[in-house]
Structures are given as structure tokens and as C-alpha cells.
Amino acid sequence: MKRRQLLKAAASIPLLSRMEWLRLADARAEHGTSNQAFSRVRPGDATWPSEESWTKLGHAVEGRLIQVNSPVSACREAPDSPACHEVFKALRNPYYIGDHAGLTQTSGWVGAWTSRPSVYAVAARKTADVVAAVNFARENKLRLVVKGGGHSYQGTSCAPDSLLVWTREMNAISLHEAFVGQGCEKAQPPQPAVSVGAGARWLAAYEAVTTRRGRYVQGGGCTTVGVAGLIQSGGFGSFSKKYGLAAAGLLEAEVVTADGVARIANACTNPDLFWGLKGGGGGTLGVVTRVTLRTRELPSFFGAVFGKITAASEAAFRELISRAITLYSSQLLNPHWGEQMRFGPGNELEIAMLFQDLNQRQAEEVWRPIREWLDASKRDFTIVNPIKVVAGPARLFWSPAILKTFSPNAIVMDDRPNAPASNFYWAGDRDQVGQVLYAYRSAWLPVSLLKEKDRPRLVDALFRSTRHWQMSLHFNKGLAGAPAEEIAAARDTAMNPAVLDAFALAICAGGGPPAFPGFKGHEPDQTLAHRAAGAVAKSMGELLKLIDQPGSYVSESDFFEPKWWQSFWGTNYPRLAAVKKKYDPDGLFFVHHGVGSEAWSADGFTRVGSGQGP
Ligand SMILES: Cc1cc2nc3c(=O)[nH]c(=O)nc-3n(C[C@H](O)[C@H](O)[C@H](O)COP(=O)(O)OP(=O)(O)OC[C@H]3O[C@@H](n4cnc5c(N)ncnc54)[C@H](O)[C@@H]3O)c2cc1C
């Protein structure tokens, strides 16, 4: 990027200092990323690796090189066959999807991307497999892609014509009583921790740490999300208002960088890489093979509050929104409470909150006033599902046996024959399994909007947003109200600092069942998609009017996010770009709207100089 262009860009991005942007430009110029012709190789190109080269790679990874096929491809020729129907049925099971190299948890996004398999995958079991794959991709100019749990909404863990590093089988878990990071012997006291293979699902980590050991590790809410992907996103779980970002709990990672070296990254060894991994976005700095996370004391109780209410008129709905927001600011904006309230068309409020460290009686007390008010206002409201509070021993929260007995509707089991009995996912995530997205927008809402004088504006904007689409407030995905030490730990990550004083992440999204363009009978519904995208944009637009510098969570955001570098990382982007330049100077690791992606074509195959980014 030329200096003049850069100054223009800097002027339009007030949050980043001019100096920071100039440093970024100098870094680019020094490395010579501008206008260099460089294209990666595709099958059919003269320089695509020979059969012999692939065979050699296969030997190097002890047979774990596989040709990737998507089970969906069977439907191209025979869309009405029973086999094809079976595949589409199976695409509603996240464990089935997760066990296929050629599938991802989102089947695509209309107008953005479609899930398509790589040509080959290294189904890595150990670090040496990853090293071999990274070296092979670099030496042969291949498009490299990394997949763990496959939950990327933005399609960043799949790419046609690529080599995939698939970490699914790198899922060992071990607990430590007194962990000290390599090189940190003099700097850090030993602490309880858990080491988890990059491809493990969060459910496995919770089983090991909470169900079996009676401790807590901060991870994600969805049980089938991959551990390393979430950590690199920043990562929120239901109880993040108490325990902070998942990334902030990272003590150490092992990472294979673009030069094929397996490095340790922690606060004492490669601290810049360590910082970048904490929220800098997956698939950009290297392949993480293992993470070590701090574990905490488990509270006595976890619990949930559910309910659904509809208002008989718009005026009553405004009042309901106002009561809900007032309840949130006065009683729920603290480390006890997380998860969601959803405000929807049809004047509907859905409550799906989780809490920690309160017993049943204490939690009931918090909700008593709003219940009493609703009971006294029967003419204005229909209680579709009464507000119900349930608390139980925290240690049993992820125990499928207990959930099946006491809360069978809250979970869905992996229904494949011979599936491990422990495989379950939350029923609340069911609609997202295998879905094709029509639209997805998110924005952090500053806590200042909860001030008494600003609350009416927030209530009004929420009401107006629901005239178009459902708006969900994910309270656990903003750190305002969290303990000071968790906010300080989050400040030391690469995430957009907007997360620190946000009380919630507002998410507005729409999608349909699994669908793939060109597959007769299984095509995405373009009309619905178009309508949903328009309505979601209008709905989020109402909230965006309230925010000066909107920030968005990299992993739960719009594929078409305009100033993505600013939205996802804010003032941290130049520092992240410098880390990228140091550890991946030639851009081996590319993901859509990832750090450094502005230097590449949309498919990650061609270097386009300075790109369209900052
Ligand atoms: C149904 C659903 C529920 C979700 N719930 C939550 C939630 O509760 N909280 C939350 O914070 N987020 C949530 N997310 C977002 C999710 O955390 C991110 O998409 C996360 O990055 C997924 O990680 P993954 O390994 O499952 O996905 P993948 O698609 O496999 O990976 C995501 C990104 O990380 C990269 N990556 C994966 N593994 C590695 C590795 N070992 N080394 C380097 N790069 C790697 C991939 O290349 C890709 O770019 C949810 C997503 C879905 C679809």
C-alpha cells in the first residue's frame, strides 16, 4: 500500500493511531508483500505435486494422508436416492459432521461460500504429522487449510483445491496439579491446568475437568466446537461473565509455524505469538497442536432460567423490553449471569439464561419481581412458557446420564449406532447443525447504553429491530460486569478491546436446513435467503445507530463485514499484523478476513499486493 493511500485509510479509522498504520505499511513494504506475483498451485497445474510426491508425504505421516470426499457428493448423481436422504439426515448430527474430513458444521452461506472438500487431508495424530503437512504445503505452493471442530461460520476451515490439516484425532487430554510453562519457571507459580489436543471438542474437556475432576475450565458453550479454534477466536462460554475469555485462560500452546518448526508459545517463550493466538483468529499464525489452559475451582451450583412471553400490543411489548433491560442492568449484570434474551417479531421475549454460584432460592428471588409483574398484567401478556428456574450441582452440568434423566429436552444425543454414550449437544444448538446461512450480524453493545438516561434509546432500538427479525442479546459475550482480574486478562489478548466494556454481543442471524448449490432438491432457498439478509441488515441497523465504533466477534460475525480488521481487532490489528509478518512472512496461512488476508485474493490463491484491507 502506498503511503498516500495509507494516510487516507488512517484518516477513516480513528481508533488506530496514524503511527500504528504507518508502521504496518512500513512492515509490508520492508517485506515486499506489495504487488508480487505469486499464485498457489491447483490440481491440473503443471506444478501440482506428482503422485510420487503425495505418496512420499503419505509415508511421512505414516499413512494418515487421505483423499477427501464429501459424503454429499453421492447426492449429485442420485439426489432422490435413499443414500442421499440418509446423508442429509445425518447432516443434522454434529458428531457425524465432525467425523468427516470433507464436511463442515455449516454447509455454506448463500452468496458467500459453500462447504467444499480439500483434495487431500493429513488426519494428524501427532505434531510430526502437522510439521510434514506444513512443509509439504509450503514447498509445493499449496493452499493450506486447518480444521478442528469445523464450526467456522465464515467457511475458514474448508477450501477446494487445498491440502487440509485435520486435527480431529489430536484429542488427548491430561490434567496437571501444578503446571509451569516452558521457560516460565522463574516467572510464574505452578497452577492447576489441563492440556488438550487441538482437535478435541469442548465436551471432552468438560468431562475430564468438571465431571471427572470437579474443577472448571473456561471453554465454549456449544459442546462440539473445537478447542483450538475457539481459543484462537477469543472464546466465550456460558459462564464467561465470571471466568472471562477462554483465550485469557491459555497458559501455553504448541504451534507449528509456517517454517515447519514446532514452537512453544507462552508468556515467557515467544510471547508475541502467544498473544496473537489469544483471539487473533484461527488459521492465521500456524497450526496449534495442543493448548494448556488454567483450571479453576468449581462453584457449587450451575442453573438455568427459561421462559417465553408474548405481548398483546406493541405498547405492552415496549414495556416488556424495558422491564427486561432494567432487570438485566439492576440484577443480572454481574459474574453470576450469562447467556441470552431474545426479542422477536410477534412481540415475543424468550429467556434462556444460565447462572453460576447461586442456589435455586437465590436465583428464584432475582426473577420474583418480574414474574409478579407479569402475573398482575395478564391482559397484556401471554405466558407461553412460564419463567422457570432450575439449579443443580455444577459438577453434573455436563453429565449426559443426569441430563437425560432430569432434563431430557435440553439435550440431543449422537444417534449413530456405536456412538459413545457421552456424545450430546444442547437442543438450543439444534437448528444450527449443518445449516446454510442466509445472514449473520453481530455487534458489541457498550455498557453505557444501560445508563438510566440512555436505556430508553436502547429499548426503543431493540423494539424497532424486532419489527424486522429476532435480536438476541448474548450477555456472556461481553465482559462488562465481569471481575476486574478477568477484564485485565482479556485486555492482554488480541481481541477487539470493545469486548471489555460491552454488556452483551447482539446477534441477529438467519439460516435454513443443510443445502448445497447445484444439488437438485437440496438447493438453498434463494428467495428466503434474500429476504432474511435484508431483514437481518435492517434489524441490526437499528442497534448500530446507537454505537459509534461497532465491534464484532470474529467467530460470530458477518462474512461481508466491511471494515473487518477494525471490527474484529480494533486497535490491536497493527500489532497482530506484525506477529503475522514475523511468523508467517509469506502468508502460508490464509483465511477469509483473517490477519494479513488483505494481501490475498478472496480464495487465498493469489497474492494481490496490498489487497483491499486497511
Ligand atoms: C453451533 C455453533 C455454536 C457456537 N458456539 C460458540 C460459543 O458458545 N462461544 C464462542 O465463543 N463461539 C461459538 N461458536 C463459534 C466458534 O467458537 C468458532 O467458530 C470456532 O473458531 C470454532 O472452532 P472449531 O475448531 O470448531 O472450527 P473450525 O472451523 O475447525 O476452525 C475455526 C477456525 O480456526 C482454525 N483452526 C481450527 N483448528 C486450528 C488449529 N489447531 N490451529 C490453527 N487454526 C485452527 C480454522 O482454520 C478456522 O479458521 C459457535 C459456532 C457454532 C457453529
The ligand as an SDF file (V2000), in Angstrom:
LIG
                    3D

 53 58  0  0  0  0  0  0  0  0999 V2000
  -23.2090  -24.1010   16.5620 C   0  0  0  0  0  0  0  0  0  0  0  0
  -22.1210  -23.1600   16.9590 C   0  0  0  0  0  0  0  0  0  0  0  0
  -22.0350  -22.7470   18.2600 C   0  0  0  0  0  0  0  0  0  0  0  0
  -21.0200  -21.8870   18.6570 C   0  0  0  0  0  0  0  0  0  0  0  0
  -20.9490  -21.5110   19.9580 N   0  0  0  0  0  0  0  0  0  0  0  0
  -19.9680  -20.6830   20.3630 C   0  0  0  0  0  0  0  0  0  0  0  0
  -19.8410  -20.3190   21.7250 C   0  0  0  0  0  0  0  0  0  0  0  0
  -20.6060  -20.7470   22.5790 O   0  0  0  0  0  0  0  0  0  0  0  0
  -18.8470  -19.4680   22.0700 N   0  0  0  0  0  0  0  0  0  0  0  0
  -17.9650  -18.9840   21.1550 C   0  0  0  0  0  0  0  0  0  0  0  0
  -17.0750  -18.2310   21.5360 O   0  0  0  0  0  0  0  0  0  0  0  0
  -18.0360  -19.3370   19.8640 N   0  0  0  0  0  0  0  0  0  0  0  0
  -19.0140  -20.1670   19.4460 C   0  0  0  0  0  0  0  0  0  0  0  0
  -19.0760  -20.5310   18.1340 N   0  0  0  0  0  0  0  0  0  0  0  0
  -18.0440  -20.0440   17.2180 C   0  0  0  0  0  0  0  0  0  0  0  0
  -16.8240  -20.9930   17.3200 C   0  0  0  0  0  0  0  0  0  0  0  0
  -16.2430  -20.8810   18.5740 O   0  0  0  0  0  0  0  0  0  0  0  0
  -15.7630  -20.6420   16.3260 C   0  0  0  0  0  0  0  0  0  0  0  0
  -16.2890  -20.7680   15.0550 O   0  0  0  0  0  0  0  0  0  0  0  0
  -14.5220  -21.5150   16.4750 C   0  0  0  0  0  0  0  0  0  0  0  0
  -13.4860  -20.9410   15.7460 O   0  0  0  0  0  0  0  0  0  0  0  0
  -14.7840  -22.9150   16.0200 C   0  0  0  0  0  0  0  0  0  0  0  0
  -13.6860  -23.7520   16.2040 O   0  0  0  0  0  0  0  0  0  0  0  0
  -13.7130  -25.1860   15.5000 P   0  0  0  0  0  0  0  0  0  0  0  0
  -12.4150  -25.8360   15.7110 O   0  0  0  0  0  0  0  0  0  0  0  0
  -14.9340  -25.8990   15.8910 O   0  0  0  0  0  0  0  0  0  0  0  0
  -13.9290  -24.7710   13.9940 O   0  0  0  0  0  0  0  0  0  0  0  0
  -13.0140  -24.8340   12.6630 P   0  0  0  0  0  0  0  0  0  0  0  0
  -13.9550  -24.4000   11.6180 O   0  0  0  0  0  0  0  0  0  0  0  0
  -12.3910  -26.1660   12.5520 O   0  0  0  0  0  0  0  0  0  0  0  0
  -11.9260  -23.7720   12.9470 O   0  0  0  0  0  0  0  0  0  0  0  0
  -12.2250  -22.4110   13.0730 C   0  0  0  0  0  0  0  0  0  0  0  0
  -11.0260  -21.6020   12.5960 C   0  0  0  0  0  0  0  0  0  0  0  0
   -9.9080  -21.9390   13.3970 O   0  0  0  0  0  0  0  0  0  0  0  0
   -8.9010  -22.5330   12.6020 C   0  0  0  0  0  0  0  0  0  0  0  0
   -8.3510  -23.6460   13.3580 N   0  0  0  0  0  0  0  0  0  0  0  0
   -9.0000  -24.7190   13.8440 C   0  0  0  0  0  0  0  0  0  0  0  0
   -8.1440  -25.5170   14.4800 N   0  0  0  0  0  0  0  0  0  0  0  0
   -6.9410  -24.9390   14.3890 C   0  0  0  0  0  0  0  0  0  0  0  0
   -5.6610  -25.2820   14.8490 C   0  0  0  0  0  0  0  0  0  0  0  0
   -5.4390  -26.4000   15.5150 N   0  0  0  0  0  0  0  0  0  0  0  0
   -4.6310  -24.4430   14.5930 N   0  0  0  0  0  0  0  0  0  0  0  0
   -4.8230  -23.3000   13.8900 C   0  0  0  0  0  0  0  0  0  0  0  0
   -6.0140  -22.9330   13.4220 N   0  0  0  0  0  0  0  0  0  0  0  0
   -7.0680  -23.7370   13.6740 C   0  0  0  0  0  0  0  0  0  0  0  0
   -9.5490  -22.9700   11.3140 C   0  0  0  0  0  0  0  0  0  0  0  0
   -8.6260  -22.9110   10.2390 O   0  0  0  0  0  0  0  0  0  0  0  0
  -10.6360  -21.9360   11.1560 C   0  0  0  0  0  0  0  0  0  0  0  0
  -10.1110  -20.7880   10.5560 O   0  0  0  0  0  0  0  0  0  0  0  0
  -20.0730  -21.4000   17.7000 C   0  0  0  0  0  0  0  0  0  0  0  0
  -20.1670  -21.8250   16.3780 C   0  0  0  0  0  0  0  0  0  0  0  0
  -21.1780  -22.6900   16.0020 C   0  0  0  0  0  0  0  0  0  0  0  0
  -21.2660  -23.1460   14.5780 C   0  0  0  0  0  0  0  0  0  0  0  0
  1  2  1  0
  2  3  1  0
  2 52  2  0
  3  4  2  0
  4  5  1  0
  4 50  1  0
  5  6  2  0
  6  7  1  0
  6 13  1  0
  7  8  2  0
  7  9  1  0
  9 10  1  0
 10 11  2  0
 10 12  1  0
 12 13  2  0
 13 14  1  0
 14 15  1  0
 14 50  1  0
 15 16  1  0
 16 17  1  0
 16 18  1  0
 18 19  1  0
 18 20  1  0
 20 21  1  0
 20 22  1  0
 22 23  1  0
 23 24  1  0
 24 25  2  0
 24 26  1  0
 24 27  1  0
 27 28  1  0
 28 29  2  0
 28 30  1  0
 28 31  1  0
 31 32  1  0
 32 33  1  0
 33 34  1  0
 33 48  1  0
 34 35  1  0
 35 36  1  0
 35 46  1  0
 36 37  1  0
 36 45  1  0
 37 38  2  0
 38 39  1  0
 39 40  1  0
 39 45  2  0
 40 41  1  0
 40 42  2  0
 42 43  1  0
 43 44  2  0
 44 45  1  0
 46 47  1  0
 46 48  1  0
 48 49  1  0
 50 51  2  0
 51 52  1  0
 52 53  1  0
M  END
$$$$
